[in-house]
Amino acid sequence: MPVESRPRRAAEAVSVLAGPAMRGPLQDLLRSRGLRLQRWEHLRSHHRPGGAVSALYRVQCRRTGPGPATDAALTLHLGATTGDVAADAAPAGPDVAPARIAGLDLRLWFHPHDPVLRSLPWATDAGAVAKDVFGAGGPARLSLVAYRPLRRAVVRARHLDDEAYLKLLPREQLPALRRRHRLLEGSGVPAPRLLPGASAPVSEAVILSALPGTSLFRLLVEDAAAVRPEVLLDLLEALPSGALDLPLRRSWADRAVDYAGAAAAALPRERDSIFDLAGGIRDVVESAPAGPLVPVHGDFHEGNLLLSGGRVTGLLDIDGLGPGRRVDDLACLLGHLAVLAAANPSRPQLGQALADFRRVFEDAADPAALNARAAGVVLTLVSGARAANGRSRTQNAGIRLAAAQRLLRAADR
């Protein structure tokens, strides 16, 4: 498929997966289990730039056939993807079923039977987790912290006073994640420790320790002045030099044109302005000095930082740890702050935090590179916007796009 047609094809997939035509494939999958669809709801879609579009649904259904169970209402979650998961999934059947709609080849499944994250059924079984992680009788208390179909899931598990996090990735990515956690152990960086588990029966999950502290996001909302941006610069300086031996990954801003396609799928009417934005980001990224290669976190934002008493007590989600440019870590946080401030105009402390962090970060990195790369980060967030705060998904996506455009203008100051 020509490169220029991919964003349009992705936009079609996003529209179909969120549209009324999905009733048929969902109904067929339920019928294969003796269930009759009553109501269904598209929860969210995930678009991987240059790759598959996946979606999650909540359905209400009833059992068919004779017997008292016929009247029992069930609420289930189903997944669907345009990706080819045949190599990783079980053969088409009760867990993974093929479908074709509007020219799209789909694979559908019953959550939690993700065809790539094969440990998800185990990680969402309260009795199994209590036994295999805590070595105790069940059940554990479980909550799904994050889930991107076919890509990653994080489950928080608690049993009495013990707590752990179960991180699930595609099988081939787990050794690299374990290597990163071992690298940070003993470095002074407060990252989660690898836990062995009592008798974990699966190899497709990493068990991590819980860490104390309050998320930077909550601190910014409640008392932004209590957070000093300099503390975060000190944390980045403490990343171990051994991270330079890990594979180099392209930054968010380096992939601006790829992410423009995903953003255009979410906001098709803004396609031209989105690709203009991506071109402007690319121009500044190629011309403004980015600084030397140093150890970087790779996804340095307010949701991955815990603090207590003004100091960092937790650095989370270290999947991107490796060599990179310090400006990209700073831009990642700055971009997320720009979105928070734009989406919450009734919280002026967030706008003040954005100004304060920008001032400190512009002293630590080239201002043009910082702001343009922050614009690139925000561009990656457009396609993931959801309905919230009384606004539709499209409205929140537009807020993010406008925030990215303001950041790029700041790069030209």
N, C-alpha and C positions, 0 to 999 in steps of 0.2 A: 504494500500500500504506500503511495507517495506520502512523504512527510507532511506536506501541507494538508492532506486529507485526514490525518489522524485526529486532530482536535475535533473536527466536525463529526467523525465517526464516534469518538468518545462522547461528544455531546448527545448524539443519538442514543447511545447506550445508557447514559445517565437518565435521559428522559424516559426511555422504555422501562428501566428498572424501577423508577419511581411512579410510573403511570398505571392507568387502569388495566392495561393489557396483561399485567402480571397476575391478575386474578386466575387466569386459566392455568398457567404452570403451577401456581401454588395449590390450586384445587386438585390438579392431577397428582401432585406429590402426596397430599393428604389422603386422597382416595386410595393410593397404594397401601396405606396403613389402615384402611377401614374407617376413615374419618371424613366428615362432611364439613366443608368450609362454610362459616356463617359470616364472619367479618374479618377483615385484614387491614393492616396498617403498615405502610412503609416507614421504618424508623430512621434509617440513614444510609447513605451510600459512601463508599470509599473509592476514590479514583487514583490509581497509581499512574503517575505521568509516564506516557509511552507504553503503558501496560493495561492490565485488566481493570474493570469496574466491578465492584462487589457491593452487595446490599444486604441489609437485615430487615426482617419483617416480624411483626407480632400478629398472630392469627388466633381467632376464636373458632372452635369447631366442636362437633359432637360425634360420638361414635355411631356408626351405622349398624344395622342388623338388629336382631331380637335381643331382649334382655334389658334389665334395669339400667345397665351402663349407657344405654342409648340416650338417656336424658341428661347424662352428666356433661356439663360444659367444660371444655378444656381450653387453656391458653398456652400456646406453644410459640417458639421462635424458630424461624426458618432463615436460611442463608441462600444467596444466589451469587454467581460470579460469571463473568464473560471469559474468565481465564481457563486455560487448558490444564486441569488438575489430574488428568488421567494417569500421569506417571506417578503421582504421589497418592492418589486416592484408591480406595477399594473399587472393584468393578461396579458399574452402574447397578443399582439395586435399592434396597430400602434405606441405605445411608446416603448415597450420592446418586442422584438421578439426572439424566440429561433432559434438556428441553430445547425447543427452537421457537423463537418468537420474533417477529419483525426483522427477520434476517439475522438474528443473533443466536449463536449457539451458547447455551447456558448449562451450568451445573448447579443443582439445588441440593440442599441437605437440611436435616433437622439439627438445630443447635442442641447440645454442644458438639455434635459429631463433625467438626471441621475437618475437611478432607486432607489438610496439610498439618494442622496443629493437632496431631492424633492423641496427645495427652490431655486434651481439654476435657473429655468425659471424666477421666480420673481426677483432674484438678477441681472439678465442680461436684465431686462426690464427697459429701461431708464425712461419711464414715471412713472411706478409703484414705482421705487426707489425714484424719486423726490418727489412724493406724500407721501410715507410711511416713508421715512427716514428724509427728509428735510421739509416736510409739505409745499411743494411749487409746482407750476405748472412745468411741465416737459419741456424738458427732462433733466435728469442728464447726466453727462459725466461719462461713465463707462469703466473700463479696468480690464481684468481678470489677476490678479497678479500671481495666482498659481492655479493649478487644478490637482488633482490626482483622477481619476475616482473612485467613490464609497467611497472615503475616506475623501477628504477635498477640499475646494475651497476658494479662497480669491479674493474679488472684491473691487477695489478702486472706490469710488463714489465721484463726485464733483458736486456742484451746486453753481454757483456764487463764493462766497468766502468761502463756507463751504466745508468740506471734511470729509469723514468717510470711514471706511473699513468694509466690510460685510464678516464675516467668517462663512462658512458653514461646518458642521460636521454631521456624523450620529446622529440621534436624541438623542440616549442614552448618547452621550458624551458631550452634551451641558451644562447640569447642572454642571459638574465638571469644565468645562472651565470658566463658570461664577464665580464659587467659587474661582478659582485661581485669577481672575482679582480683585475680591472684597478683597482678602487677600492682594494684593499688594497696593491697594488704601490706602493712608495714611502711607505707610511704608517708603516713601522716594525713593523707586525704581521707575524710570520713565517708567512705563508700560502704555499701552493704557487704557483709561477709558471706562467703559461700558456706552453706550448711549442708551436712551430709544427708540429713533425713534419717529416720529410724530404719526404714526398709523400703525406700522408694522403688517401686517395681518398674518404673519407666525411665528411659534415658532422654526423653524429649522435653524435660523441664529442668530449670535451674532453681534451686531453693535458696533464698536469700534472707539474711537477717533484717529485722526491723530496726529503724534508727529513731532517736528522739528528735524533738524539735517541731516547729511550726513551719508550714510551707511559706515560701517568700510571697506567694500569691495572697495568702490570708493576711500576712503582715502588711503588705502594701495596702490592702483594702481597709484594715483596721487602724494602722498607725504607720504610714509610709515614712515618716520622719525618723522612725526608730531603726531604719535600715540604712547603713552607710555603704555606698557602692564600692568604696575602697576595699572593704572586706572581701568582696567578690574578686577583685583583681588579685588580692593576696592568695585566694584559693587557686586561681588559675596558675599563678606562679609556682604553686606547690605540686602541680601535676608532675609525675616522675618522668625523667628523660627517656626511660625505657619505652614510653609510648611512641617515640620517634621510629621505633623498629616495626611498628604495626603498619598495615597497609594504608596508603593515602587515599582519602575519600574526597570526592568533589563536594564543595560547600553548597549550601542552598542557593546562594546567588549565582554560582557557576552554572546552575541548571535552570536559570530563570526562564529560558525559552521553553523548556520541557514543562515547567509548572504553569506557564502561560496557557498551554493547551488544556490543562486540568481546570484552570480558572475560567477559561472561555466556555468549557462545558457546563460550568455552574452558572455563568452569566453570559449566555450567548449574545445578548444585545450589546454587550460591552466588548465584544471580541477585538475590534480594532484598537480601542484604547488600552486593552490588556496587552496586546502585542507591541504597541508603542511603548508601554511601560517596560516590558521585558527588554526591548531594544535599548532603552535609555539606561537600564540597570547594567546591561552587558557592556555598554560603552564606558561607563564609569569604572566598572570592575576591571576592564582591560587597561584603563589609563591611570587610575589612582593607585598609589603604593599600598600594598597589602601587608608589608612587613615580612620577616623571615619565617621559616618553618619552625614551629614550636609545638609542644604537646598541647592538644586541645580536647575539650569534652565532646564537641560535635553536636550537642542539642541543649545548649546552655540557656534554659529559660526558667521562669518563676515556679513552674510546677515540678522542677527537678532539683530544687534547692530547699533544704530545711535549715532553720536557724533557731537559736535559743540564746538569749542574753546578748544579742548583737554579734554572735559568732556563728559560723556555719557548722552545723552538726550532721549534715547529710548531703551528699552529692549522688543523685539517683540516675538511673537509665544511662549507663556508661557504654552502651553499645557502640557509640561513635568515637570513643576514645582513640586517639592516634595523632599522627602528624597533621598540622594544618596551620592556619593563620589566626593569631589571637584576635584580630579584628572580627573574624567570623563568629567566635563565641560571644563577643560583646554585641555584635549586630543581632545575633539571635535573641538575646535578652531585650535589647532596645526595640526590636520589631514587635515582640510580644507585649511589651509595655505600651507601645503605640496603639495596638489593638485594644488592650484593656482600657486605656484612657478614652479612645474613640467610642467604644461600646458602652461606656458608663459615664456619660456626661454629668450625671448627678453626683458623682464622686470626684470632686476637684482634686483630692489628694493624689489620685492616679495621674492626672495631668502634671501635677507638681513633681511627682516621682519621675515621670518621663523626662522633664526638663533637667532635674538634678542628675539623673543617671547619664543623660546625654552630655552634660557639661563635663563630668568626670571622665567618661569614656572618650570624648573628643580630645582630651589631654593625653590619653594612652594610645590612640590610633589616629590615622589620617582621617579628618572629619568627612571628606567626600567619600572615601572608601567605606567608612562606618555607616553613613546614612544610606548610601546606595545598596550596600549589602543588607542592611536592615529592611530596606524596601523589598529586596529579593526574598527575605524570610517571610514577610507578610504576604507576598504573592503566593507562597506555598500554602498559606492558611485559607485562602479564598475558597477553594473547592471544599474544604471541610467545615464550612459554616453550617450551623444548625438553627432552627427556629428557637428563639430564646428571648426573654425580657420583653415579651409582647410583640416581637418582630418576627417576620417570616425568615426562612432560610435565605431567600433572595435579598432581603433587606440587610441582613447581617453580612452576607457576602459583599454587598455593595459598600458597607462601612469599612470592611477590611481593604477593599480595593482603593477606596479614597485615602485610607491611612498609608498605604504603600505609595500612592502618588505624592502625598505630602512629604514622605521621607525622601523620595527621589528629588523633589524640589529643594529640600534642605541640603542635599548633596551639591547643589549648584550655587550655594550661597557664596 
